[in-house]
């Protein structure tokens, strides 16, 4: 079901049943994005290829959520 990517509260409600600590959540997200992308890179390759994307933590979370929502709605 499509989600409203511009409504953070709606995204939070839709994801309420997925309870991970922040480290687990980041690992799951990276794994899923790696699979969805079709790249299937190992962790070293992922880190090396991502080094130019430098955001503060808050901005990185917002960008990641925006991208994930748009992927889910394709």
HTML snippet that shows the backbone in 3Dmol.js (N, CA, C, O; Angstrom):
<script src="https://3Dmol.org/build/3Dmol-min.js"></script>
<div id="view" style="width:600px;height:400px;position:relative"></div>
<script>
const pdb = `
ATOM      1  N   UNK A   1       0.838  -1.173   0.000  1.00  0.00           N
ATOM      2  CA  UNK A   1       0.000   0.000   0.000  1.00  0.00           C
ATOM      3  C   UNK A   1       0.886   1.240   0.000  1.00  0.00           C
ATOM      4  O   UNK A   1       1.760   1.355   0.859  1.00  0.00           O
ATOM      5  N   UNK A   2       0.692   2.175  -0.937  1.00  0.00           N
ATOM      6  CA  UNK A   2       1.510   3.379  -0.985  1.00  0.00           C
ATOM      7  C   UNK A   2       1.388   4.211   0.283  1.00  0.00           C
ATOM      8  O   UNK A   2       0.320   4.316   0.887  1.00  0.00           O
ATOM      9  N   UNK A   3       2.503   4.790   0.659  1.00  0.00           N
ATOM     10  CA  UNK A   3       2.543   5.678   1.819  1.00  0.00           C
ATOM     11  C   UNK A   3       2.784   7.100   1.338  1.00  0.00           C
ATOM     12  O   UNK A   3       3.323   7.315   0.252  1.00  0.00           O
ATOM     13  N   UNK A   4       2.384   8.067   2.150  1.00  0.00           N
ATOM     14  CA  UNK A   4       2.644   9.464   1.859  1.00  0.00           C
ATOM     15  C   UNK A   4       4.068   9.774   2.293  1.00  0.00           C
ATOM     16  O   UNK A   4       4.344   9.867   3.489  1.00  0.00           O
ATOM     17  N   UNK A   5       4.970   9.933   1.341  1.00  0.00           N
ATOM     18  CA  UNK A   5       6.388  10.126   1.650  1.00  0.00           C
ATOM     19  C   UNK A   5       6.686  11.475   2.286  1.00  0.00           C
ATOM     20  O   UNK A   5       7.772  11.669   2.832  1.00  0.00           O
ATOM     21  N   UNK A   6       5.759  12.397   2.228  1.00  0.00           N
ATOM     22  CA  UNK A   6       6.014  13.716   2.806  1.00  0.00           C
ATOM     23  C   UNK A   6       5.397  13.873   4.191  1.00  0.00           C
ATOM     24  O   UNK A   6       5.430  14.968   4.753  1.00  0.00           O
ATOM     25  N   UNK A   7       4.836  12.808   4.750  1.00  0.00           N
ATOM     26  CA  UNK A   7       4.206  12.884   6.075  1.00  0.00           C
ATOM     27  C   UNK A   7       4.950  11.981   7.052  1.00  0.00           C
ATOM     28  O   UNK A   7       4.657  10.788   7.132  1.00  0.00           O
ATOM     29  N   UNK A   8       5.915  12.536   7.803  1.00  0.00           N
ATOM     30  CA  UNK A   8       6.698  11.718   8.734  1.00  0.00           C
ATOM     31  C   UNK A   8       5.844  10.970   9.750  1.00  0.00           C
ATOM     32  O   UNK A   8       6.174   9.844  10.121  1.00  0.00           O
ATOM     33  N   UNK A   9       4.748  11.581  10.205  1.00  0.00           N
ATOM     34  CA  UNK A   9       3.893  10.925  11.194  1.00  0.00           C
ATOM     35  C   UNK A   9       3.249   9.673  10.602  1.00  0.00           C
ATOM     36  O   UNK A   9       3.134   8.654  11.283  1.00  0.00           O
ATOM     37  N   UNK A  10       2.832   9.741   9.346  1.00  0.00           N
ATOM     38  CA  UNK A  10       2.226   8.580   8.684  1.00  0.00           C
ATOM     39  C   UNK A  10       3.251   7.464   8.527  1.00  0.00           C
ATOM     40  O   UNK A  10       2.931   6.292   8.726  1.00  0.00           O
ATOM     41  N   UNK A  11       4.482   7.823   8.170  1.00  0.00           N
ATOM     42  CA  UNK A  11       5.540   6.814   8.046  1.00  0.00           C
ATOM     43  C   UNK A  11       5.840   6.168   9.390  1.00  0.00           C
ATOM     44  O   UNK A  11       6.052   4.958   9.467  1.00  0.00           O
ATOM     45  N   UNK A  12       5.858   6.966  10.443  1.00  0.00           N
ATOM     46  CA  UNK A  12       6.117   6.428  11.787  1.00  0.00           C
ATOM     47  C   UNK A  12       5.014   5.460  12.200  1.00  0.00           C
ATOM     48  O   UNK A  12       5.295   4.401  12.760  1.00  0.00           O
ATOM     49  N   UNK A  13       3.774   5.814  11.929  1.00  0.00           N
ATOM     50  CA  UNK A  13       2.648   4.920  12.265  1.00  0.00           C
ATOM     51  C   UNK A  13       2.738   3.617  11.482  1.00  0.00           C
ATOM     52  O   UNK A  13       2.511   2.543  12.038  1.00  0.00           O
ATOM     53  N   UNK A  14       3.065   3.703  10.205  1.00  0.00           N
ATOM     54  CA  UNK A  14       3.123   2.511   9.359  1.00  0.00           C
ATOM     55  C   UNK A  14       4.251   1.565   9.758  1.00  0.00           C
ATOM     56  O   UNK A  14       4.178   0.365   9.492  1.00  0.00           O
ATOM     57  N   UNK A  15       5.286   2.094  10.391  1.00  0.00           N
ATOM     58  CA  UNK A  15       6.433   1.261  10.753  1.00  0.00           C
ATOM     59  C   UNK A  15       6.476   0.907  12.230  1.00  0.00           C
ATOM     60  O   UNK A  15       7.475   0.364  12.702  1.00  0.00           O
ATOM     61  N   UNK A  16       5.435   1.196  12.955  1.00  0.00           N
ATOM     62  CA  UNK A  16       5.435   1.030  14.415  1.00  0.00           C
ATOM     63  C   UNK A  16       5.692  -0.408  14.865  1.00  0.00           C
ATOM     64  O   UNK A  16       6.219  -0.609  15.959  1.00  0.00           O
ATOM     65  N   UNK A  17       5.346  -1.392  14.078  1.00  0.00           N
ATOM     66  CA  UNK A  17       5.498  -2.783  14.523  1.00  0.00           C
ATOM     67  C   UNK A  17       6.902  -3.328  14.296  1.00  0.00           C
ATOM     68  O   UNK A  17       7.185  -4.454  14.704  1.00  0.00           O
ATOM     69  N   UNK A  18       7.791  -2.570  13.659  1.00  0.00           N
ATOM     70  CA  UNK A  18       9.149  -3.032  13.408  1.00  0.00           C
ATOM     71  C   UNK A  18      10.072  -2.459  14.481  1.00  0.00           C
ATOM     72  O   UNK A  18      10.513  -1.314  14.386  1.00  0.00           O
ATOM     73  N   UNK A  19      10.356  -3.260  15.493  1.00  0.00           N
ATOM     74  CA  UNK A  19      11.109  -2.769  16.658  1.00  0.00           C
ATOM     75  C   UNK A  19      12.531  -3.308  16.652  1.00  0.00           C
ATOM     76  O   UNK A  19      12.772  -4.455  17.028  1.00  0.00           O
ATOM     77  N   UNK A  20      13.466  -2.477  16.224  1.00  0.00           N
ATOM     78  CA  UNK A  20      14.885  -2.796  16.243  1.00  0.00           C
ATOM     79  C   UNK A  20      15.592  -1.681  16.992  1.00  0.00           C
ATOM     80  O   UNK A  20      15.094  -0.557  17.055  1.00  0.00           O
ATOM     81  N   UNK A  21      16.757  -1.987  17.563  1.00  0.00           N
ATOM     82  CA  UNK A  21      17.563  -0.901  18.092  1.00  0.00           C
ATOM     83  C   UNK A  21      18.188  -0.180  16.895  1.00  0.00           C
ATOM     84  O   UNK A  21      18.199  -0.730  15.794  1.00  0.00           O
ATOM     85  N   UNK A  22      18.710   1.038  17.085  1.00  0.00           N
ATOM     86  CA  UNK A  22      19.227   1.806  15.934  1.00  0.00           C
ATOM     87  C   UNK A  22      20.295   1.077  15.120  1.00  0.00           C
ATOM     88  O   UNK A  22      20.299   1.175  13.893  1.00  0.00           O
ATOM     89  N   UNK A  23      21.198   0.353  15.774  1.00  0.00           N
ATOM     90  CA  UNK A  23      22.248  -0.363  15.039  1.00  0.00           C
ATOM     91  C   UNK A  23      21.645  -1.469  14.173  1.00  0.00           C
ATOM     92  O   UNK A  23      22.030  -1.637  13.016  1.00  0.00           O
ATOM     93  N   UNK A  24      20.695  -2.226  14.740  1.00  0.00           N
ATOM     94  CA  UNK A  24      20.027  -3.278  13.966  1.00  0.00           C
ATOM     95  C   UNK A  24      19.235  -2.670  12.812  1.00  0.00           C
ATOM     96  O   UNK A  24      19.253  -3.191  11.697  1.00  0.00           O
ATOM     97  N   UNK A  25      18.552  -1.584  13.081  1.00  0.00           N
ATOM     98  CA  UNK A  25      17.741  -0.939  12.057  1.00  0.00           C
ATOM     99  C   UNK A  25      18.597  -0.490  10.879  1.00  0.00           C
ATOM    100  O   UNK A  25      18.224  -0.695   9.724  1.00  0.00           O
ATOM    101  N   UNK A  26      19.755   0.129  11.171  1.00  0.00           N
ATOM    102  CA  UNK A  26      20.659   0.542  10.098  1.00  0.00           C
ATOM    103  C   UNK A  26      21.164  -0.662   9.309  1.00  0.00           C
ATOM    104  O   UNK A  26      21.246  -0.610   8.082  1.00  0.00           O
ATOM    105  N   UNK A  27      21.498  -1.731   9.997  1.00  0.00           N
ATOM    106  CA  UNK A  27      21.993  -2.930   9.314  1.00  0.00           C
ATOM    107  C   UNK A  27      20.926  -3.530   8.405  1.00  0.00           C
ATOM    108  O   UNK A  27      21.219  -3.915   7.273  1.00  0.00           O
ATOM    109  N   UNK A  28      19.700  -3.611   8.890  1.00  0.00           N
ATOM    110  CA  UNK A  28      18.592  -4.146   8.086  1.00  0.00           C
ATOM    111  C   UNK A  28      18.356  -3.257   6.872  1.00  0.00           C
ATOM    112  O   UNK A  28      18.181  -3.756   5.761  1.00  0.00           O
ATOM    113  N   UNK A  29      18.350  -1.946   7.080  1.00  0.00           N
ATOM    114  CA  UNK A  29      18.125  -1.010   5.972  1.00  0.00           C
ATOM    115  C   UNK A  29      19.208  -1.148   4.916  1.00  0.00           C
ATOM    116  O   UNK A  29      18.905  -1.220   3.726  1.00  0.00           O
ATOM    117  N   UNK A  30      20.464  -1.184   5.334  1.00  0.00           N
ATOM    118  CA  UNK A  30      21.563  -1.314   4.381  1.00  0.00           C
ATOM    119  C   UNK A  30      21.457  -2.629   3.615  1.00  0.00           C
ATOM    120  O   UNK A  30      21.637  -2.662   2.398  1.00  0.00           O
ATOM    121  N   UNK A  31      21.170  -3.694   4.321  1.00  0.00           N
ATOM    122  CA  UNK A  31      21.026  -4.997   3.658  1.00  0.00           C
ATOM    123  C   UNK A  31      19.918  -4.952   2.606  1.00  0.00           C
ATOM    124  O   UNK A  31      20.115  -5.387   1.471  1.00  0.00           O
ATOM    125  N   UNK A  32      18.742  -4.419   2.990  1.00  0.00           N
ATOM    126  CA  UNK A  32      17.615  -4.381   2.065  1.00  0.00           C
ATOM    127  C   UNK A  32      17.891  -3.477   0.869  1.00  0.00           C
ATOM    128  O   UNK A  32      17.570  -3.838  -0.263  1.00  0.00           O
ATOM    129  N   UNK A  33      18.479  -2.316   1.103  1.00  0.00           N
ATOM    130  CA  UNK A  33      18.811  -1.426  -0.013  1.00  0.00           C
ATOM    131  C   UNK A  33      19.838  -2.065  -0.942  1.00  0.00           C
ATOM    132  O   UNK A  33      19.752  -1.915  -2.161  1.00  0.00           O
ATOM    133  N   UNK A  34      20.791  -2.762  -0.383  1.00  0.00           N
ATOM    134  CA  UNK A  34      21.793  -3.455  -1.191  1.00  0.00           C
ATOM    135  C   UNK A  34      21.130  -4.502  -2.077  1.00  0.00           C
ATOM    136  O   UNK A  34      21.471  -4.634  -3.252  1.00  0.00           O
ATOM    137  N   UNK A  35      20.185  -5.244  -1.513  1.00  0.00           N
ATOM    138  CA  UNK A  35      19.468  -6.265  -2.288  1.00  0.00           C
ATOM    139  C   UNK A  35      18.562  -5.632  -3.342  1.00  0.00           C
ATOM    140  O   UNK A  35      18.557  -6.061  -4.496  1.00  0.00           O
ATOM    141  N   UNK A  36      17.790  -4.608  -2.947  1.00  0.00           N
ATOM    142  CA  UNK A  36      16.876  -3.943  -3.875  1.00  0.00           C
ATOM    143  C   UNK A  36      17.646  -3.336  -5.049  1.00  0.00           C
ATOM    144  O   UNK A  36      17.184  -3.377  -6.189  1.00  0.00           O
ATOM    145  N   UNK A  37      18.813  -2.778  -4.765  1.00  0.00           N
ATOM    146  CA  UNK A  37      19.606  -2.121  -5.808  1.00  0.00           C
ATOM    147  C   UNK A  37      20.133  -3.110  -6.841  1.00  0.00           C
ATOM    148  O   UNK A  37      20.442  -2.735  -7.972  1.00  0.00           O
ATOM    149  N   UNK A  38      20.234  -4.374  -6.442  1.00  0.00           N
ATOM    150  CA  UNK A  38      20.808  -5.374  -7.329  1.00  0.00           C
ATOM    151  C   UNK A  38      22.331  -5.381  -7.322  1.00  0.00           C
ATOM    152  O   UNK A  38      22.950  -6.188  -8.015  1.00  0.00           O
ATOM    153  N   UNK A  39      22.941  -4.486  -6.539  1.00  0.00           N
ATOM    154  CA  UNK A  39      24.400  -4.431  -6.486  1.00  0.00           C
ATOM    155  C   UNK A  39      24.980  -5.592  -5.688  1.00  0.00           C
ATOM    156  O   UNK A  39      25.984  -6.183  -6.085  1.00  0.00           O
ATOM    157  N   UNK A  40      24.344  -5.918  -4.558  1.00  0.00           N
ATOM    158  CA  UNK A  40      24.788  -7.008  -3.693  1.00  0.00           C
ATOM    159  C   UNK A  40      26.282  -6.928  -3.372  1.00  0.00           C
ATOM    160  O   UNK A  40      27.027  -7.896  -3.532  1.00  0.00           O
ATOM    161  N   UNK A  41      26.694  -5.745  -2.915  1.00  0.00           N
ATOM    162  CA  UNK A  41      28.084  -5.509  -2.549  1.00  0.00           C
ATOM    163  C   UNK A  41      28.378  -6.027  -1.150  1.00  0.00           C
ATOM    164  O   UNK A  41      27.473  -6.164  -0.326  1.00  0.00           O
ATOM    165  N   UNK A  42      29.657  -6.317  -0.885  1.00  0.00           N
ATOM    166  CA  UNK A  42      30.024  -6.701   0.477  1.00  0.00           C
ATOM    167  C   UNK A  42      30.180  -5.419   1.312  1.00  0.00           C
ATOM    168  O   UNK A  42      30.234  -4.326   0.749  1.00  0.00           O
ATOM    169  N   UNK A  43      30.254  -5.542   2.651  1.00  0.00           N
ATOM    170  CA  UNK A  43      30.323  -4.345   3.496  1.00  0.00           C
ATOM    171  C   UNK A  43      31.479  -3.406   3.154  1.00  0.00           C
ATOM    172  O   UNK A  43      31.308  -2.188   3.204  1.00  0.00           O
ATOM    173  N   UNK A  44      32.643  -3.940   2.811  1.00  0.00           N
ATOM    174  CA  UNK A  44      33.779  -3.079   2.463  1.00  0.00           C
ATOM    175  C   UNK A  44      33.500  -2.277   1.195  1.00  0.00           C
ATOM    176  O   UNK A  44      33.805  -1.087   1.129  1.00  0.00           O
ATOM    177  N   UNK A  45      32.920  -2.933   0.191  1.00  0.00           N
ATOM    178  CA  UNK A  45      32.580  -2.232  -1.050  1.00  0.00           C
ATOM    179  C   UNK A  45      31.508  -1.174  -0.809  1.00  0.00           C
ATOM    180  O   UNK A  45      31.572  -0.078  -1.368  1.00  0.00           O
ATOM    181  N   UNK A  46      30.520  -1.506   0.026  1.00  0.00           N
ATOM    182  CA  UNK A  46      29.478  -0.527   0.342  1.00  0.00           C
ATOM    183  C   UNK A  46      30.080   0.716   0.988  1.00  0.00           C
ATOM    184  O   UNK A  46      29.754   1.838   0.600  1.00  0.00           O
ATOM    185  N   UNK A  47      30.948   0.524   1.962  1.00  0.00           N
ATOM    186  CA  UNK A  47      31.566   1.651   2.662  1.00  0.00           C
ATOM    187  C   UNK A  47      32.427   2.480   1.710  1.00  0.00           C
ATOM    188  O   UNK A  47      32.391   3.710   1.744  1.00  0.00           O
ATOM    189  N   UNK A  48      33.177   1.819   0.887  1.00  0.00           N
ATOM    190  CA  UNK A  48      34.065   2.511  -0.058  1.00  0.00           C
ATOM    191  C   UNK A  48      33.239   3.334  -1.058  1.00  0.00           C
ATOM    192  O   UNK A  48      33.594   4.473  -1.360  1.00  0.00           O
ATOM    193  N   UNK A  49      32.152   2.769  -1.568  1.00  0.00           N
ATOM    194  CA  UNK A  49      31.332   3.459  -2.558  1.00  0.00           C
ATOM    195  C   UNK A  49      30.471   4.568  -1.960  1.00  0.00           C
ATOM    196  O   UNK A  49      30.040   5.467  -2.683  1.00  0.00           O
ATOM    197  N   UNK A  50      30.215   4.521  -0.664  1.00  0.00           N
ATOM    198  CA  UNK A  50      29.352   5.513  -0.022  1.00  0.00           C
ATOM    199  C   UNK A  50      30.120   6.667   0.603  1.00  0.00           C
ATOM    200  O   UNK A  50      29.496   7.581   1.142  1.00  0.00           O
ATOM    201  N   UNK A  51      31.429   6.664   0.552  1.00  0.00           N
ATOM    202  CA  UNK A  51      32.212   7.648   1.288  1.00  0.00           C
ATOM    203  C   UNK A  51      31.931   9.084   0.873  1.00  0.00           C
ATOM    204  O   UNK A  51      32.178   9.995   1.664  1.00  0.00           O
ATOM    205  N   UNK A  52      31.427   9.325  -0.328  1.00  0.00           N
ATOM    206  CA  UNK A  52      31.177  10.702  -0.757  1.00  0.00           C
ATOM    207  C   UNK A  52      29.822  11.232  -0.262  1.00  0.00           C
ATOM    208  O   UNK A  52      29.546  12.417  -0.448  1.00  0.00           O
ATOM    209  N   UNK A  53      28.981  10.419   0.351  1.00  0.00           N
ATOM    210  CA  UNK A  53      27.696  10.860   0.868  1.00  0.00           C
ATOM    211  C   UNK A  53      27.844  11.201   2.345  1.00  0.00           C
ATOM    212  O   UNK A  53      27.627  10.355   3.212  1.00  0.00           O
ATOM    213  N   UNK A  54      28.212  12.437   2.621  1.00  0.00           N
ATOM    214  CA  UNK A  54      28.482  12.853   3.996  1.00  0.00           C
ATOM    215  C   UNK A  54      27.393  13.805   4.484  1.00  0.00           C
ATOM    216  O   UNK A  54      27.342  14.964   4.073  1.00  0.00           O
ATOM    217  N   UNK A  55      26.535  13.317   5.351  1.00  0.00           N
ATOM    218  CA  UNK A  55      25.475  14.106   5.956  1.00  0.00           C
ATOM    219  C   UNK A  55      25.615  13.982   7.469  1.00  0.00           C
ATOM    220  O   UNK A  55      26.181  13.015   7.978  1.00  0.00           O
ATOM    221  N   UNK A  56      25.085  14.985   8.180  1.00  0.00           N
ATOM    222  CA  UNK A  56      24.967  14.787   9.619  1.00  0.00           C
ATOM    223  C   UNK A  56      23.915  13.708   9.835  1.00  0.00           C
ATOM    224  O   UNK A  56      23.148  13.393   8.925  1.00  0.00           O
ATOM    225  N   UNK A  57      23.880  13.143  11.032  1.00  0.00           N
ATOM    226  CA  UNK A  57      23.000  12.000  11.320  1.00  0.00           C
ATOM    227  C   UNK A  57      21.518  12.289  11.041  1.00  0.00           C
ATOM    228  O   UNK A  57      20.812  11.446  10.488  1.00  0.00           O
ATOM    229  N   UNK A  58      21.062  13.461  11.418  1.00  0.00           N
ATOM    230  CA  UNK A  58      19.651  13.812  11.226  1.00  0.00           C
ATOM    231  C   UNK A  58      19.311  13.918   9.745  1.00  0.00           C
ATOM    232  O   UNK A  58      18.277  13.412   9.310  1.00  0.00           O
ATOM    233  N   UNK A  59      20.166  14.564   8.973  1.00  0.00           N
ATOM    234  CA  UNK A  59      19.928  14.683   7.533  1.00  0.00           C
ATOM    235  C   UNK A  59      20.012  13.327   6.857  1.00  0.00           C
ATOM    236  O   UNK A  59      19.203  13.021   5.981  1.00  0.00           O
ATOM    237  N   UNK A  60      20.988  12.505   7.257  1.00  0.00           N
ATOM    238  CA  UNK A  60      21.126  11.172   6.673  1.00  0.00           C
ATOM    239  C   UNK A  60      19.873  10.339   6.913  1.00  0.00           C
ATOM    240  O   UNK A  60      19.424   9.621   6.019  1.00  0.00           O
ATOM    241  N   UNK A  61      19.309  10.429   8.108  1.00  0.00           N
ATOM    242  CA  UNK A  61      18.077   9.681   8.411  1.00  0.00           C
ATOM    243  C   UNK A  61      16.925  10.168   7.552  1.00  0.00           C
ATOM    244  O   UNK A  61      16.145   9.361   7.047  1.00  0.00           O
ATOM    245  N   UNK A  62      16.809  11.466   7.380  1.00  0.00           N
ATOM    246  CA  UNK A  62      15.727  12.013   6.557  1.00  0.00           C
ATOM    247  C   UNK A  62      15.876  11.592   5.095  1.00  0.00           C
ATOM    248  O   UNK A  62      14.896  11.213   4.453  1.00  0.00           O
ATOM    249  N   UNK A  63      17.097  11.659   4.572  1.00  0.00           N
ATOM    250  CA  UNK A  63      17.351  11.247   3.188  1.00  0.00           C
ATOM    251  C   UNK A  63      17.045   9.772   3.010  1.00  0.00           C
ATOM    252  O   UNK A  63      16.406   9.376   2.035  1.00  0.00           O
ATOM    253  N   UNK A  64      17.502   8.957   3.954  1.00  0.00           N
ATOM    254  CA  UNK A  64      17.265   7.509   3.880  1.00  0.00           C
ATOM    255  C   UNK A  64      15.766   7.202   3.895  1.00  0.00           C
ATOM    256  O   UNK A  64      15.296   6.386   3.103  1.00  0.00           O
ATOM    257  N   UNK A  65      15.022   7.842   4.778  1.00  0.00           N
ATOM    258  CA  UNK A  65      13.581   7.611   4.841  1.00  0.00           C
ATOM    259  C   UNK A  65      12.883   8.046   3.562  1.00  0.00           C
ATOM    260  O   UNK A  65      11.982   7.358   3.083  1.00  0.00           O
ATOM    261  N   UNK A  66      13.285   9.172   3.009  1.00  0.00           N
ATOM    262  CA  UNK A  66      12.707   9.643   1.746  1.00  0.00           C
ATOM    263  C   UNK A  66      12.956   8.636   0.625  1.00  0.00           C
ATOM    264  O   UNK A  66      12.037   8.284  -0.115  1.00  0.00           O
ATOM    265  N   UNK A  67      14.198   8.174   0.502  1.00  0.00           N
ATOM    266  CA  UNK A  67      14.524   7.208  -0.549  1.00  0.00           C
ATOM    267  C   UNK A  67      13.791   5.891  -0.361  1.00  0.00           C
ATOM    268  O   UNK A  67      13.273   5.326  -1.324  1.00  0.00           O
ATOM    269  N   UNK A  68      13.743   5.397   0.871  1.00  0.00           N
ATOM    270  CA  UNK A  68      13.047   4.142   1.127  1.00  0.00           C
ATOM    271  C   UNK A  68      11.568   4.239   0.803  1.00  0.00           C
ATOM    272  O   UNK A  68      10.996   3.320   0.218  1.00  0.00           O
ATOM    273  N   UNK A  69      10.952   5.337   1.176  1.00  0.00           N
ATOM    274  CA  UNK A  69       9.533   5.510   0.896  1.00  0.00           C
ATOM    275  C   UNK A  69       9.278   5.518  -0.605  1.00  0.00           C
ATOM    276  O   UNK A  69       8.322   4.906  -1.080  1.00  0.00           O
ATOM    277  N   UNK A  70      10.124   6.205  -1.340  1.00  0.00           N
ATOM    278  CA  UNK A  70       9.943   6.240  -2.796  1.00  0.00           C
ATOM    279  C   UNK A  70      10.194   4.893  -3.433  1.00  0.00           C
ATOM    280  O   UNK A  70       9.513   4.538  -4.395  1.00  0.00           O
ATOM    281  N   UNK A  71      11.160   4.123  -2.925  1.00  0.00           N
ATOM    282  CA  UNK A  71      11.388   2.770  -3.423  1.00  0.00           C
ATOM    283  C   UNK A  71      10.155   1.907  -3.179  1.00  0.00           C
ATOM    284  O   UNK A  71       9.731   1.156  -4.057  1.00  0.00           O
ATOM    285  N   UNK A  72       9.581   2.018  -1.977  1.00  0.00           N
ATOM    286  CA  UNK A  72       8.419   1.206  -1.614  1.00  0.00           C
ATOM    287  C   UNK A  72       7.207   1.532  -2.476  1.00  0.00           C
ATOM    288  O   UNK A  72       6.336   0.683  -2.665  1.00  0.00           O
ATOM    289  N   UNK A  73       7.142   2.735  -2.993  1.00  0.00           N
ATOM    290  CA  UNK A  73       5.994   3.159  -3.779  1.00  0.00           C
ATOM    291  C   UNK A  73       6.180   2.957  -5.279  1.00  0.00           C
ATOM    292  O   UNK A  73       5.338   3.390  -6.066  1.00  0.00           O
ATOM    293  N   UNK A  74       7.263   2.307  -5.687  1.00  0.00           N
ATOM    294  CA  UNK A  74       7.473   2.054  -7.115  1.00  0.00           C
ATOM    295  C   UNK A  74       6.739   0.836  -7.566  1.00  0.00           C
ATOM    296  O   UNK A  74       6.804   0.476  -8.742  1.00  0.00           O
TER     297      UNK A  74
END
`;
const viewer = $3Dmol.createViewer("view");
viewer.addModel(pdb, "pdb");
viewer.setStyle({}, {cartoon: {color: "spectrum"}});
viewer.zoomTo();
viewer.render();
</script>
